[in-house]
Amino acid sequence: MAKKNLINADMLLATPRKVNEPSLSMAEEPFKVTIHEIIDLPTDAPPTPEGSAAVSSVKRGLKGHETRATFIVEEALLDKLKAIAYWDRLNIKDVINDSFRYYLDAYETQNGEVNPIPASKKG
C-alpha cells in the first residue's frame, strides 16, 4: 500500500523553521501577536468615555431602554414564540416584547394602570 502524505491542522499552523533552529520547549515563552498587528489597528486608541466602564453587563451593548432578563418559561410557549418569530421574520425579543405589551394593555384595560413597585421593595 502506498504511503499517503497526510496534513493535519498542526502542520498548517506551524511556523516554518530553519533546519538548525531548535524547537521550542515548554519552558520558553510562546510567540505572541496582538490584534493590532493582525488587522493593522492603531495602537493609540482614543480613551474610553468617562463612565463607560461603569455600564452594567445587563445593559452593555443594548439600546438605552433595553435590559437583559432571564425568565423560566414553559417549553411549549417558547417553541410557539420562536415559531412566530421565524415565520414573521422577526427577532425573538421583538415577539416577546409584543407579547408583553399585548398582555399589559389587556391587563390595564381590565384593572387600570399598573402601580410601580416602591423603591424600597425593588431588588
WOLIN-V12393 format. One record per pair of residues at least 12 apart in sequence whose ideal C-beta (glycine too) atoms are under 10 Angstrom apart, sorted by sequence separation. I is the first residue (numbers start at 1). J is the second residue. D is the distance in whole Angstrom. If there is no record, write none. Layout:
# WOLIN-V12393
I|J|D + I|J|D
This chain:
# WOLIN-V12393
56|68|9 + 58|70|10 + 83|95|9 + 84|96|10 + 82|95|8 + 85|98|10 + 78|92|9 + 81|95|5 + 82|96|10 + 84|98|9 + 80|95|9 + 81|96|6 + 84|99|9 + 15|31|7 + 81|98|10 + 78|96|9 + 81|99|7 + 77|99|9 + 73|96|9 + 68|93|10 + 71|96|9 + 66|93|8 + 69|96|10 + 62|93|10 + 66|97|9
